[in-house]
C-alpha cells in the first residue's frame, strides 16, 4: 500500500455565500525515492469556507487510483475533528442529525468524502493555518487564486 500525503485548504470570500475555492497538493515518493507532486484547485461563484475545506479533501482522495495509506493535512478543525473526535460516526448513526442543533450541514460533501475515503487508511492531521507551514501556505494560494478566478463553477450544494 503506497503512502501519500495530501495537503488541503479551502477559501471563501464573503463567507458564507461568496466566491470560494479549494487547493489540494498530493505528495508521493516512489520506490526510487523520487517525489511526485500533483496540485488540484477549483473555484465556485457562491459557496462557504467549510464546503471548500471538505471539497479540497475529497478532490485529493478522489485523485488516488489505488488504496493508499494517507496522511491528510488540513487547517480545518471542522474537517479534522469530525473524524478524530468521531463526530462523523455519530452523525451517520443519527441519520445526519446533531441532536438539538438540527441536521448536519453539507451532508452531500460528507457522504462524498466518506465514499472517497473508503478504500484508504486515512489519518487526519490538523495544522495551524497561516503559520508558515509550506504546503498549507501553497494550498491557501491555490484556493484563494481559484476563488478570485474568472472560471467559476456553480456549487450545487448552495441554494
DSSP file (Angstrom, degrees, kcal/mol; ACC not computed):
  #  RESIDUE AA STRUCTURE BP1 BP2  ACC     N-H-->O    O-->H-N    N-H-->O    O-->H-N    TCO  KAPPA ALPHA  PHI   PSI    X-CA   Y-CA   Z-CA
    1    1 A X              0   0    0      0, 0.0    67,-0.2     0, 0.0    66,-0.0   0.000 360.0 360.0 360.0 122.2    0.0    0.0    0.0
    2    2 A X  E     -a   68   0A   0     65,-0.7    67,-3.3     1,-0.1     2,-0.5  -0.306 360.0-128.1 -70.0 153.3    1.5    3.3   -1.1
    3    3 A X  E     +a   69   0A   0     26,-0.3    26,-0.6    65,-0.2     2,-0.4  -0.900  30.3 178.2-106.3 129.9    2.0    6.2    1.3
    4    4 A X  E     -aB  70  28A   0     65,-2.8    67,-2.5    -2,-0.5     2,-0.5  -0.976  21.0-149.6-132.1 140.8    0.6    9.6    0.2
    5    5 A X  E     -aB  71  27A   0     22,-2.4    22,-2.9    -2,-0.4     2,-0.5  -0.953  14.7-167.4-107.3 131.6    0.5   13.0    1.9
    6    6 A X  E     -aB  72  26A   0     65,-2.9    67,-3.4    -2,-0.5     2,-0.4  -0.982   1.0-166.3-119.7 125.0   -2.4   15.2    1.0
    7    7 A X  E     -aB  73  25A   0     18,-3.0    18,-2.5    -2,-0.5     2,-0.3  -0.914  15.7-179.1-109.6 136.2   -2.4   18.9    1.9
    8    8 A X  E     +aB  74  24A   0     65,-2.1    67,-0.5    -2,-0.4     2,-0.3  -0.939  15.8 168.9-138.2 154.8   -5.6   20.8    1.7
    9    9 A X  E     - B   0  23A   0     14,-1.8    14,-2.7    -2,-0.3     2,-0.3  -0.953  12.6-157.5-159.6 151.5   -7.2   24.2    2.2
   10   10 A X  E     - B   0  22A   0     -2,-0.3     2,-0.3    12,-0.2    12,-0.2  -0.907   8.3-169.3-126.7 156.8  -10.4   26.0    1.3
   11   11 A X  E     - B   0  21A   0     10,-2.7    10,-2.4    -2,-0.3     2,-0.4  -0.997   7.4-175.6-145.9 144.6  -11.3   29.6    1.0
   12   12 A X  E >   - B   0  20A   0     -2,-0.3     3,-0.8     8,-0.3     2,-0.5  -0.966  18.3-143.1-143.2 129.3  -14.4   31.7    0.7
   13   13 A X  T 3  S+     0   0    0      6,-3.7    34,-0.2    -2,-0.4     3,-0.1  -0.769  92.2   7.4 -87.9 128.8  -14.6   35.4    0.1
   14   14 A X  T 3  S-     0   0    0     -2,-0.5    -1,-0.3     1,-0.2     6,-0.1   0.862 107.8-125.4  68.5  33.9  -17.5   37.0    2.0
   15   15 A X  S <  S+     0   0    0     -3,-0.8    -1,-0.2     2,-0.2    33,-0.1  -0.314  84.9  40.5 -56.7 132.6  -18.2   33.7    3.8
   16   16 A X  S    S+     0   0    0     31,-0.3    32,-0.2    -3,-0.1     3,-0.1   0.659 131.5   3.8 -86.1 166.9  -20.9   32.5    3.7
   17   17 A X  S    S+     0   0    0     30,-1.6     2,-0.2     1,-0.3    31,-0.2   0.701  99.3 105.2  81.4  23.4  -22.3   32.9    0.2
   18   18 A X  E    S- C   0  47A   0     29,-1.0    29,-2.4     1,-0.2    -1,-0.3  -0.590  81.8 -63.0-115.2-174.2  -19.4   34.5   -1.7
   19   19 A X  E     +     0   0A   0     27,-0.2    -6,-3.7    -2,-0.2     2,-0.3  -0.381  61.7 175.0 -66.7 150.0  -17.0   33.1   -4.2
   20   20 A X  E     -BC  12  44A   0     24,-2.2    24,-3.0    -8,-0.3     2,-0.3  -0.950  15.3-168.2-150.9 169.6  -14.7   30.4   -2.9
   21   21 A X  E     -BC  11  43A   0    -10,-2.4   -10,-2.7    -2,-0.3     2,-0.3  -0.970  11.7-138.6-154.9 168.2  -12.1   27.9   -3.9
   22   22 A X  E     -BC  10  42A   0     20,-2.1    20,-1.3    -2,-0.3     2,-0.4  -0.940   9.2-161.5-130.4 154.5  -10.1   24.8   -2.8
   23   23 A X  E     -BC   9  41A   0    -14,-2.7   -14,-1.8    -2,-0.3     2,-0.4  -0.999   9.4-179.7-137.8 136.0   -6.5   23.8   -3.1
   24   24 A X  E     -BC   8  40A   0     16,-2.6    16,-2.6    -2,-0.4     2,-0.4  -0.999   8.4-169.4-138.3 136.4   -5.0   20.4   -2.8
   25   25 A X  E     -BC   7  39A   0    -18,-2.5   -18,-3.0    -2,-0.4     2,-0.4  -0.996   7.7-161.7-125.7 129.0   -1.4   19.1   -3.1
   26   26 A X  E     -BC   6  38A   0     12,-2.9    12,-1.9    -2,-0.4     2,-0.4  -0.921   4.1-167.3-109.5 135.2   -0.6   15.4   -3.2
   27   27 A X  E     +BC   5  37A   0    -22,-2.9   -22,-2.4    -2,-0.4     2,-0.4  -0.983  10.6 170.0-121.7 133.5    2.9   14.0   -2.5
   28   28 A X  E     -BC   4  36A   0      8,-2.2     8,-3.4    -2,-0.4     2,-0.6  -0.988  20.3-152.5-141.4 130.7    4.0   10.5   -3.2
   29   29 A X  E     - C   0  35A   0    -26,-0.6   -26,-0.3    -2,-0.4     6,-0.2  -0.921  21.4-144.2-104.1 121.8    7.6    9.2   -3.0
   30   30 A X    >   -     0   0    0      4,-2.4     3,-2.2    -2,-0.6    -1,-0.0  -0.115  34.0 -88.0 -78.8 180.0    8.1    6.2   -5.4
   31   31 A X  T 3  S+     0   0    0      1,-0.3    -1,-0.1     2,-0.1    -2,-0.0   0.674 127.9  56.0 -65.1 -17.4   10.3    3.2   -4.8
   32   32 A X  T 3  S-     0   0    0      2,-0.1    -1,-0.3     0, 0.0     3,-0.1   0.379 120.8-107.0 -93.6   3.1   13.4    5.0   -6.2
   33   33 A X  S <  S+     0   0    0     -3,-2.2     2,-0.5     1,-0.3    -2,-0.1   0.631  71.2 145.2  83.8  13.7   12.9    7.9   -3.7
   34   34 A X        -     0   0    0      1,-0.0    -4,-2.4     2,-0.0     2,-0.4  -0.747  46.4-131.9 -90.8 128.4   11.6   10.4   -6.3
   35   35 A X  E     -C   29   0A   0     -2,-0.5     2,-0.4    -6,-0.2    -6,-0.2  -0.644  19.8-164.7 -79.6 128.8    8.9   12.8   -5.0
   36   36 A X  E     -C   28   0A   0     -8,-3.4    -8,-2.2    -2,-0.4     2,-0.4  -0.942   7.2-168.6-112.7 137.9    5.9   13.1   -7.3
   37   37 A X  E     -C   27   0A   0     -2,-0.4     2,-0.4   -10,-0.2   -10,-0.2  -0.977  10.8-176.1-131.1 140.4    3.5   16.0   -6.7
   38   38 A X  E     -C   26   0A   0    -12,-1.9   -12,-2.9    -2,-0.4     2,-0.4  -1.000   9.0-159.8-131.9 135.9    0.1   16.8   -8.1
   39   39 A X  E     -C   25   0A   0     -2,-0.4     2,-0.4   -14,-0.2   -14,-0.2  -0.926   8.7-176.9-115.5 143.6   -1.8   20.0   -7.5
   40   40 A X  E     +C   24   0A   0    -16,-2.6   -16,-2.6    -2,-0.4     2,-0.3  -0.998  10.0 158.2-136.9 137.5   -5.6   20.4   -7.8
   41   41 A X  E     +C   23   0A   0     -2,-0.4     2,-0.3   -18,-0.2   -18,-0.2  -0.988   6.9 169.4-154.4 161.4   -7.8   23.5   -7.4
   42   42 A X  E     -C   22   0A   0    -20,-1.3   -20,-2.1    -2,-0.3     2,-0.3  -0.971  17.1-139.1-167.3 159.9  -11.1   24.9   -8.4
   43   43 A X  E     -C   21   0A   0    108,-0.4   110,-2.4    -2,-0.3     2,-0.3  -0.904   5.5-156.9-131.9 158.0  -13.4   27.8   -7.7
   44   44 A X  E     -Cd  20 153A   0    -24,-3.0   -24,-2.2    -2,-0.3   110,-0.2  -0.958  21.9-133.0-133.9 148.2  -17.1   28.5   -7.3
   45   45 A X  E    S+     0   0A   0    108,-2.8     2,-0.4    -2,-0.3   109,-0.1   0.928  96.6  14.2 -65.0 -47.8  -19.3   31.5   -7.6
   46   46 A X  E    S+     0   0A   0    107,-0.3   109,-0.5   -27,-0.1    -1,-0.3  -0.988  86.5 115.0-135.5 122.9  -21.2   31.1   -4.3
   47   47 A X  E     -C   18   0A   0    -29,-2.4   -30,-1.6    -2,-0.4   -29,-1.0  -0.884  51.2-101.3-162.5-169.2  -20.1   28.7   -1.6
   48   48 A X     >  -     0   0    0     -2,-0.3     4,-1.8   -32,-0.2     5,-0.1  -0.893  27.5-115.8-128.2 161.4  -18.9   28.6    2.0
   49   49 A X  H  > S+     0   0    0     -2,-0.3     4,-2.4     1,-0.2     5,-0.2   0.921 115.2  53.3 -61.2 -44.9  -15.5   28.1    3.6
   50   50 A X  H  > S+     0   0    0      1,-0.2     4,-2.2     2,-0.2    -1,-0.2   0.894 106.8  51.9 -60.9 -39.3  -16.5   24.7    5.1
   51   51 A X  H  > S+     0   0    0      1,-0.2     4,-2.5     2,-0.2    -1,-0.2   0.900 110.9  48.1 -63.4 -39.0  -17.7   23.4    1.8
   52   52 A X  H  X S+     0   0    0     -4,-1.8     4,-2.1     2,-0.2    -2,-0.2   0.862 108.5  53.7 -71.2 -34.8  -14.3   24.3    0.2
   53   53 A X  H  X S+     0   0    0     -4,-2.4     4,-1.4     2,-0.2    -2,-0.2   0.929 113.2  43.9 -61.8 -45.0  -12.4   22.7    3.1
   54   54 A X  H  X S+     0   0    0     -4,-2.2     4,-2.5     1,-0.2    -2,-0.2   0.918 112.3  51.9 -65.6 -43.9  -14.3   19.4    2.5
   55   55 A X  H  X S+     0   0    0     -4,-2.5     4,-2.9     1,-0.2     5,-0.2   0.858 104.0  57.6 -65.0 -34.8  -14.0   19.6   -1.2
   56   56 A X  H  X S+     0   0    0     -4,-2.1     4,-1.6     2,-0.2    -1,-0.2   0.926 110.5  43.6 -59.7 -44.2  -10.2   20.0   -1.0
   57   57 A X  H  X S+     0   0    0     -4,-1.4     4,-2.4     2,-0.2     5,-0.2   0.915 113.5  51.5 -66.8 -43.3  -10.0   16.7    0.9
   58   58 A X  H  X S+     0   0    0     -4,-2.5     4,-3.1     1,-0.2     5,-0.2   0.936 108.3  50.8 -58.7 -48.3  -12.4   15.0   -1.4
   59   59 A X  H  X S+     0   0    0     -4,-2.9     4,-1.0     1,-0.2    -1,-0.2   0.878 110.4  49.9 -61.9 -37.8  -10.5   16.0   -4.5
   60   60 A X  H  < S+     0   0    0     -4,-1.6     4,-0.4    -5,-0.2     3,-0.4   0.937 114.4  43.2 -64.7 -46.8   -7.3   14.7   -3.0
   61   61 A X  H >< S+     0   0    0     -4,-2.4     3,-1.2     1,-0.2    -2,-0.2   0.889 111.6  53.8 -67.8 -39.2   -8.7   11.4   -2.1
   62   62 A X  H 3< S+     0   0    0     -4,-3.1    -1,-0.2     1,-0.2    -2,-0.2   0.714  99.3  64.7 -68.4 -18.9  -10.6   11.0   -5.4
   63   63 A X  T 3< S+     0   0    0     -4,-1.0     2,-0.3    -3,-0.4    -1,-0.2   0.658  81.2  96.9 -77.0 -15.3   -7.3   11.6   -7.3
   64   64 A X    <   -     0   0    0     -3,-1.2     3,-0.1    -4,-0.4     4,-0.1  -0.587  57.1-164.5 -79.0 134.5   -5.9    8.4   -5.9
   65   65 A X  S    S+     0   0    0     -2,-0.3     2,-0.3     1,-0.1    -1,-0.1   0.373  70.6  25.3-104.0   4.6   -6.2    5.4   -8.2
   66   66 A X  S    S-     0   0    0    -64,-0.0    -1,-0.1     0, 0.0    53,-0.0  -0.973 100.9 -71.2-156.0 161.3   -5.5    2.6   -5.7
   67   67 A X        +     0   0    0     -2,-0.3   -65,-0.7    53,-0.1     2,-0.3  -0.289  59.7 176.1 -58.8 136.3   -5.8    2.1   -2.0
   68   68 A X  E     -a    2   0A   0    -67,-0.2    53,-2.4    -4,-0.1     2,-0.7  -0.926  40.7-113.0-137.8 158.9   -3.2    4.1    0.0
   69   69 A X  E     -ae   3 121A   0    -67,-3.3   -65,-2.8    -2,-0.3     2,-0.4  -0.893  48.8-164.3 -88.4 120.5   -2.1    5.0    3.4
   70   70 A X  E     -ae   4 122A   0     51,-3.3    53,-2.8    -2,-0.7     2,-0.6  -0.913  27.3-164.0-119.2 132.4   -2.9    8.7    3.5
   71   71 A X  E     -ae   5 123A   0    -67,-2.5   -65,-2.9    -2,-0.4     2,-0.6  -0.970  20.8-164.3-104.8 114.0   -1.8   11.5    5.8
   72   72 A X  E     -ae   6 124A   0     51,-3.0    53,-3.1    -2,-0.6     2,-0.4  -0.897   0.5-161.2-107.2 117.0   -4.3   14.2    5.1
   73   73 A X  E     +ae   7 125A   0    -67,-3.4   -65,-2.1    -2,-0.6     2,-0.3  -0.824  19.1 159.5-101.8 130.9   -3.3   17.7    6.4
   74   74 A X  E     -ae   8 126A   0     51,-2.3    53,-2.2    -2,-0.4   -65,-0.1  -0.995  42.2-146.8-148.0 148.9   -5.8   20.4    6.9
   75   75 A X  S    S+     0   0    0    -67,-0.5     2,-0.8    -2,-0.3    54,-0.3   0.274  74.5 105.5 -94.7  10.4   -6.1   23.7    8.9
   76   76 A X     >  -     0   0    0      1,-0.2     4,-2.5   -68,-0.1     5,-0.2  -0.817  49.3-172.2 -95.2 110.1   -9.9   23.0    9.2
   77   77 A X  H  > S+     0   0    0     -2,-0.8     4,-2.7     1,-0.2     5,-0.4   0.855  88.4  63.7 -64.0 -34.0  -10.9   21.8   12.7
   78   78 A X  H  > S+     0   0    0      2,-0.2     4,-0.9     1,-0.2    -1,-0.2   0.922 111.4  35.0 -53.7 -48.7  -14.3   21.2   11.2
   79   79 A X  H  > S+     0   0    0      2,-0.2     4,-0.9     1,-0.1    -2,-0.2   0.960 122.3  42.8 -72.0 -54.7  -12.9   18.5    8.9
   80   80 A X  H >X S+     0   0    0     -4,-2.5     4,-2.9     1,-0.2     3,-0.8   0.913 115.2  48.0 -64.6 -45.5  -10.2   17.1   11.2
   81   81 A X  H 3X S+     0   0    0     -4,-2.7     4,-2.4    -5,-0.2     6,-0.8   0.816  99.2  68.1 -68.0 -29.1  -12.3   16.9   14.3
   82   82 A X  H 3< S+     0   0    0     -4,-0.9     6,-2.7    -5,-0.4     7,-0.4   0.865 116.6  26.3 -57.2 -34.2  -15.2   15.3   12.5
   83   83 A X  H X< S+     0   0    0     -4,-0.9     3,-0.8    -3,-0.8    -2,-0.2   0.872 124.9  46.1 -94.2 -46.6  -13.0   12.2   12.1
   84   84 A X  H 3< S+     0   0    0     -4,-2.9    -3,-0.2     1,-0.3    -2,-0.2   0.798 119.6  41.1 -71.3 -27.5  -10.6   12.5   15.1
   85   85 A X  T 3< S-     0   0    0     -4,-2.4    -1,-0.3    -5,-0.3    -3,-0.1   0.342 111.1-122.6 -98.5   4.7  -13.4   13.3   17.6
   86   86 A X    <>  +     0   0    0     -3,-0.8     4,-1.3    -5,-0.2    -3,-0.2   0.717  67.6 137.8  64.0  24.7  -15.7   10.7   15.9
   87   87 A X  H  >  +     0   0    0     -6,-0.8     4,-2.7    -5,-0.2     3,-0.2   0.922  67.6  58.7 -61.4 -42.7  -18.4   13.2   15.2
   88   88 A X  H  > S+     0   0    0     -6,-2.7     4,-2.6     1,-0.2     5,-0.2   0.869 101.9  53.1 -58.5 -39.6  -19.0   11.7   11.8
   89   89 A X  H  > S+     0   0    0     -7,-0.4     4,-2.4     1,-0.2    -1,-0.2   0.912 111.7  45.7 -62.6 -42.1  -19.8    8.3   13.2
   90   90 A X  H  X S+     0   0    0     -4,-1.3     4,-2.0    -3,-0.2     7,-0.3   0.897 111.1  52.8 -67.2 -40.6  -22.4    9.8   15.5
   91   91 A X  H  <>S+     0   0    0     -4,-2.7     5,-3.7     2,-0.2     6,-0.7   0.937 112.4  44.5 -60.6 -46.6  -23.8   11.9   12.6
   92   92 A X  H ><5S+     0   0    0     -4,-2.6     3,-1.7     3,-0.2    -2,-0.2   0.935 113.3  50.4 -63.7 -46.1  -24.2    8.8   10.4
   93   93 A X  H 3<5S+     0   0    0     -4,-2.4    -1,-0.2     1,-0.3    -2,-0.2   0.816 112.5  48.1 -61.7 -30.6  -25.7    6.7   13.3
   94   94 A X  T 3<5S-     0   0    0     -4,-2.0     3,-0.4     3,-0.2    -1,-0.3   0.065 122.1-104.6 -98.9  23.3  -28.2    9.5   14.0
   95   95 A X  T < 5S-     0   0    0     -3,-1.7    -3,-0.2     1,-0.2    -2,-0.1   0.899  78.7 -51.5  54.8  45.3  -29.2    9.9   10.3
   96   96 A X  S   <S+     0   0    0     -5,-3.7     8,-2.5     1,-0.2     2,-0.4   0.805 106.2 132.5  64.2  33.5  -27.2   13.1    9.8
   97   97 A X  B     -F  103   0B   0     -6,-0.7    -1,-0.2    -3,-0.4     6,-0.2  -0.906  47.9-156.4-113.2 145.7  -28.7   14.8   12.9
   98   98 A X    >   -     0   0    0      4,-3.0     3,-1.2     1,-0.4     2,-0.3  -0.104  44.9-112.2-108.2  33.2  -26.8   16.6   15.6
   99   99 A X  G >  S-     0   0    0      1,-0.2     3,-1.6    -5,-0.2    -1,-0.4  -0.565  89.7  -3.3  75.0-134.0  -29.3   16.3   18.3
  100  100 A X  G 3  S+     0   0    0     -2,-0.3    -1,-0.2     1,-0.3     3,-0.1   0.668 126.0  71.8 -67.7 -16.9  -30.9   19.6   19.4
  101  101 A X  G <  S-     0   0    0     -3,-1.2    -1,-0.3     1,-0.3    -2,-0.2   0.554 102.1-129.7 -78.0  -6.7  -28.7   21.5   17.0
  102  102 A X    <   -     0   0    0     -3,-1.6    -4,-3.0     2,-0.0    -1,-0.3  -0.476  51.0  -9.6  92.6-165.0  -30.6   20.2   14.0
  103  103 A X  B    S-F   97   0B   0     -6,-0.2    -6,-0.3    -2,-0.1     2,-0.2  -0.301  73.3-102.2 -72.7 153.6  -29.3   18.5   10.8
  104  104 A X        -     0   0    0     -8,-2.5     3,-0.5   -13,-0.1     2,-0.2  -0.490  39.0-124.7 -67.3 140.2  -25.6   18.3    9.9
  105  105 A X  S    S+     0   0    0      1,-0.2     5,-0.1    -2,-0.2    -1,-0.1  -0.566  86.0  23.6 -84.8 154.5  -24.7   20.8    7.2
  106  106 A X    >>  +     0   0    0     -2,-0.2     4,-2.3    51,-0.2     3,-0.7   0.817  66.6 160.1  65.3  35.5  -23.0   19.8    3.9
  107  107 A X  H 3>  +     0   0    0     -3,-0.5     4,-2.8     1,-0.2     5,-0.3   0.875  69.6  61.2 -55.8 -38.9  -24.3   16.2    4.0
  108  108 A X  H 3> S+     0   0    0      1,-0.2     4,-1.6     2,-0.2    -1,-0.2   0.898 110.1  39.7 -56.0 -41.9  -23.7   15.9    0.3
  109  109 A X  H <> S+     0   0    0     -3,-0.7     4,-2.7     2,-0.2    -1,-0.2   0.857 112.3  54.8 -79.4 -35.1  -20.0   16.5    0.7
  110  110 A X  H  X S+     0   0    0     -4,-2.3     4,-2.5     2,-0.2    -2,-0.2   0.923 110.7  47.2 -61.6 -42.3  -19.7   14.4    3.9
  111  111 A X  H  X S+     0   0    0     -4,-2.8     4,-2.0     2,-0.2    -2,-0.2   0.912 113.1  48.1 -65.3 -41.6  -21.2   11.5    2.1
  112  112 A X  H  X S+     0   0    0     -4,-1.6     4,-2.4    -5,-0.3    -2,-0.2   0.893 111.5  51.1 -64.5 -39.2  -18.9   12.0   -0.9
  113  113 A X  H  X S+     0   0    0     -4,-2.7     4,-2.3     2,-0.2    -2,-0.2   0.912 108.3  51.1 -65.0 -43.2  -15.9   12.3    1.5
  114  114 A X  H  X S+     0   0    0     -4,-2.5     4,-1.3     1,-0.2    -1,-0.2   0.906 112.1  47.4 -60.4 -41.4  -16.8    9.0    3.2
  115  115 A X  H  < S+     0   0    0     -4,-2.0     4,-0.5     1,-0.2    -2,-0.2   0.916 113.0  47.9 -65.7 -43.2  -17.0    7.3   -0.1
  116  116 A X  H  < S+     0   0    0     -4,-2.4     3,-0.3     1,-0.2    -2,-0.2   0.836 114.4  47.5 -66.3 -32.5  -13.7    8.8   -1.3
  117  117 A X  H >< S+     0   0    0     -4,-2.3     3,-1.9     1,-0.2    -1,-0.2   0.737  89.0  90.5 -77.8 -25.5  -12.0    7.8    2.0
  118  118 A X  T 3< S+     0   0    0     -4,-1.3    -1,-0.2     1,-0.3    -2,-0.1   0.797  85.8  43.7 -48.7 -48.4  -13.4    4.2    2.0
  119  119 A X  T 3  S+     0   0    0     -4,-0.5    -1,-0.3    -3,-0.3     2,-0.2   0.585 109.2  71.0 -77.9  -4.7  -10.6    2.3    0.2
  120  120 A X  S <  S-     0   0    0     -3,-1.9     2,-0.7   -53,-0.2   -51,-0.2  -0.633  78.2-124.9-111.3 162.5   -7.8    4.1    2.0
  121  121 A X  E     -e   69   0A   0    -53,-2.4   -51,-3.3    -2,-0.2     2,-0.5  -0.932  42.8-170.6-101.4 106.8   -6.3    4.2    5.5
  122  122 A X  E     -e   70   0A   0     -2,-0.7     2,-0.5   -53,-0.2   -51,-0.2  -0.873  19.7-168.9-112.5 129.5   -6.6    7.9    6.3
  123  123 A X  E     -e   71   0A   0    -53,-2.8   -51,-3.0    -2,-0.5     2,-0.5  -0.973  17.8-145.5-110.4 124.7   -5.1    9.8    9.2
  124  124 A X  E     -e   72   0A   0     -2,-0.5     2,-0.5   -53,-0.2   -51,-0.2  -0.804  17.3-171.9 -94.7 126.9   -6.4   13.4    9.6
  125  125 A X  E     -e   73   0A   0    -53,-3.1   -51,-2.3    -2,-0.5     2,-0.4  -0.974  13.8-142.1-124.8 124.4   -3.8   15.8   10.8
  126  126 A X  E     -e   74   0A   0     -2,-0.5     2,-0.4   -53,-0.2   -51,-0.2  -0.685  17.5-174.1 -86.1 135.8   -4.6   19.4   11.9
  127  127 A X        -     0   0    0    -53,-2.2     2,-0.3    -2,-0.4   -50,-0.0  -0.975  33.1-106.6-124.2 144.1   -2.1   22.2   11.0
  128  128 A X    >   -     0   0    0     -2,-0.4     3,-0.7     3,-0.1     5,-0.4  -0.529  40.1-124.6 -69.8 127.5   -2.4   25.8   12.1
  129  129 A X  T 3  S+     0   0    0     -2,-0.3    -1,-0.1   -54,-0.3     8,-0.0  -0.396  86.1  12.6 -73.5 150.1   -3.4   27.9    9.2
  130  130 A X  T 3  S+     0   0    0      3,-0.1    -1,-0.2     1,-0.1    -2,-0.0   0.838  92.7 116.8  55.3  37.9   -1.3   31.0    8.2
  131  131 A X  S <  S-     0   0    0     -3,-0.7    -1,-0.1     2,-0.1     3,-0.1   0.149  93.9 -91.0-121.3  16.9    1.5   29.8   10.4
  132  132 A X        +     0   0    0      1,-0.3     2,-0.5     2,-0.1    -3,-0.1   0.517  69.3 152.9  90.7   4.7    4.2   29.2    7.8
  133  133 A X     >  -     0   0    0     -5,-0.4     4,-2.7     1,-0.2    -1,-0.3  -0.592  42.7-140.6 -67.1 117.8    3.6   25.5    7.0
  134  134 A X  H  > S+     0   0    0     -2,-0.5     4,-2.0     1,-0.2    -1,-0.2   0.881  94.8  40.4 -55.1 -49.0    4.9   25.4    3.4
  135  135 A X  H  > S+     0   0    0      2,-0.2     4,-2.7     1,-0.2    -1,-0.2   0.878 114.7  52.7 -70.6 -35.5    2.3   23.1    1.9
  136  136 A X  H  > S+     0   0    0      2,-0.2     4,-2.3     1,-0.2    -1,-0.2   0.907 109.8  49.4 -63.9 -40.1   -0.6   24.7    3.8
  137  137 A X  H  X S+     0   0    0     -4,-2.7     4,-2.0     2,-0.2    -2,-0.2   0.898 111.6  49.0 -64.7 -40.0    0.5   28.2    2.5
  138  138 A X  H  X S+     0   0    0     -4,-2.0     4,-2.4    -5,-0.3    -2,-0.2   0.911 110.6  50.2 -65.7 -41.8    0.7   26.8   -1.0
  139  139 A X  H  X S+     0   0    0     -4,-2.7     4,-2.8     1,-0.2    -2,-0.2   0.894 108.1  53.9 -62.7 -38.9   -2.8   25.3   -0.7
  140  140 A X  H  X S+     0   0    0     -4,-2.3     4,-2.9     2,-0.2     5,-0.3   0.917 109.0  48.4 -60.4 -43.5   -4.1   28.6    0.6
  141  141 A X  H  X S+     0   0    0     -4,-2.0     4,-2.5     2,-0.2     5,-0.2   0.914 111.8  49.3 -63.4 -42.5   -2.7   30.3   -2.5
  142  142 A X  H  X S+     0   0    0     -4,-2.4     4,-2.1     2,-0.2    -2,-0.2   0.930 114.6  45.5 -60.5 -44.7   -4.3   27.7   -4.8
  143  143 A X  H  X S+     0   0    0     -4,-2.8     4,-2.3     2,-0.2    -2,-0.2   0.926 115.7  44.0 -67.1 -46.1   -7.6   28.1   -3.0
  144  144 A X  H  X S+     0   0    0     -4,-2.9     4,-1.9     2,-0.2    -1,-0.2   0.883 113.2  51.7 -70.0 -36.7   -7.7   31.9   -3.0
  145  145 A X  H  < S+     0   0    0     -4,-2.5     4,-0.4    -5,-0.3    -1,-0.2   0.907 111.1  48.4 -63.4 -40.5   -6.5   32.2   -6.6
  146  146 A X  H >< S+     0   0    0     -4,-2.1     3,-1.0    -5,-0.2    -2,-0.2   0.915 110.8  50.5 -64.6 -42.3   -9.3   29.8   -7.6
  147  147 A X  H 3< S+     0   0    0     -4,-2.3    -1,-0.2     1,-0.2    -2,-0.2   0.841 113.7  45.8 -63.3 -33.1  -11.8   31.9   -5.6
  148  148 A X  T 3< S+     0   0    0     -4,-1.9    -1,-0.2    -5,-0.2    -2,-0.2   0.460  95.8 107.5 -88.8  -1.7  -10.6   35.0   -7.3
  149  149 A X  S <  S-     0   0    0     -3,-1.0     3,-0.1    -4,-0.4    -3,-0.1  -0.103  71.7-129.3 -75.8 173.8  -10.5   33.5  -10.8
  150  150 A X  S    S+     0   0    0      1,-0.2     2,-1.2     2,-0.0    -1,-0.1   0.639  94.1  74.3 -94.5 -19.2  -12.9   34.1  -13.7
  151  151 A X        +     0   0    0     -5,-0.1  -108,-0.4  -107,-0.0     2,-0.3  -0.536  68.0 160.6 -98.3  67.8  -13.7   30.4  -14.5
  152  152 A X        -     0   0    0     -2,-1.2  -108,-0.3    -3,-0.1     2,-0.2  -0.702  24.9-150.7 -96.8 141.2  -16.0   29.8  -11.5
  153  153 A X  B     -d   44   0A   0   -110,-2.4  -108,-2.8    -2,-0.3     2,-0.4  -0.475  25.3 -99.2 -97.8 171.3  -18.5   26.9  -11.3
  154  154 A X        -     0   0    0   -110,-0.2     2,-0.8    -2,-0.2  -107,-0.1  -0.801  28.9-134.8 -89.3 134.7  -21.8   26.7   -9.5
  155  155 A X    >   -     0   0    0   -109,-0.5     3,-1.9    -2,-0.4  -111,-0.0  -0.821  10.9-156.4 -88.6 110.6  -21.7   24.8   -6.2
  156  156 A X  T 3  S+     0   0    0     -2,-0.8    -1,-0.1     1,-0.3    -2,-0.0   0.685  88.7  62.3 -64.9 -15.6  -24.8   22.5   -6.4
  157  157 A X  T 3  S+     0   0    0      2,-0.0     2,-0.6    -3,-0.0    -1,-0.3   0.472  89.5  78.7 -88.5  -0.9  -24.9   22.4   -2.5
  158  158 A X    <         0   0    0     -3,-1.9    -3,-0.1  -112,-0.2  -112,-0.1  -0.935 360.0 360.0-111.2 121.7  -25.5   26.1   -2.2
  159  159 A X              0   0    0     -2,-0.6    -1,-0.1     0, 0.0    -3,-0.1   0.488 360.0 360.0 -74.3 360.0  -29.1   27.2   -2.8
